[in-house]
């Protein structure tokens, strides 16, 4: 696994089991997706039972927004 990650340019980091709060990047992404989902549901006046679809839509949008540092969207970056 380490060789694969090294060849692909992936920085392999581990976190303690059952402690997602130690992974700040993933936690921030989850909060961002939740806030986007809530904003979409409130602004469109749709019922709460479509929260799953709203979350998928928020994730789709996040993957198409380009990063400030390199101007590329996550889905366009090679070697993922």
N, C-alpha and C positions, 0 to 999 in steps of 0.2 A: 504494500500500500504506500509506504513512504517513497519508494522509487517512482511509482506512478505519479504521485502528487508532485514530486520534484521535477519529473519530465514534463508535466503539463503546466508548471509554474504555479501550482496551488500551494498556498501556505496552510499546512495541516496543523490545526490547533485542537486540543481536546479540552473538555470541560468536565467537572465532576458530574457523576450520575445524578439524575433527578433534581438538578438545580439549574433550570433555564435562566434564572435571574443572573447567573454568572456570564451569560453570553449577551452582552449589551447590544450588539448589532442586530441579532435576531429579535430581541425584545423590542427594540426601537421600531423595527420593521413591522412587528405585530401591532404595536400601538398605532403606527401610521395607517396600516390597513383598516384597523377598527375605526379610527377617526374618519377615514374616507368613506367607509361603508355607512357609518351613521349620518354623515353629511348627505350622501346620496339618497338615503331612505327618507330623511327629513325634507330635503328640498324637492323631492319628487312626490311626496305624500303617498308613497306606496306602503302596503302593510308590512309588518315586521316579519311575516313568514317567508319573505323573499331575501332574508339576510344572507343566505348562502350564495345566491346569485350576485348580490351586491358585493360581497367579499371577493368573489371571482373576478368581477368587473374591476374592482379596485386594484387587484393584483395585476390584471392585464394592463391597466393604465400605468401602474408603477414600473412595469417592465419596459414600457415604451417612452418613458420620460428620460431624457439624457442627463448624464452626470455633469456637474459643473467642472470637475477636474479635467475631463478629457472630451467632453461633448458627445460621447457615445451613449446610446441606450443599452441597457443590460442585454437585450435579446440580440444585439448586433455584435457584441464582443466575441471574438473567436476564442477557442480553447476552453470553453466552459464545460 
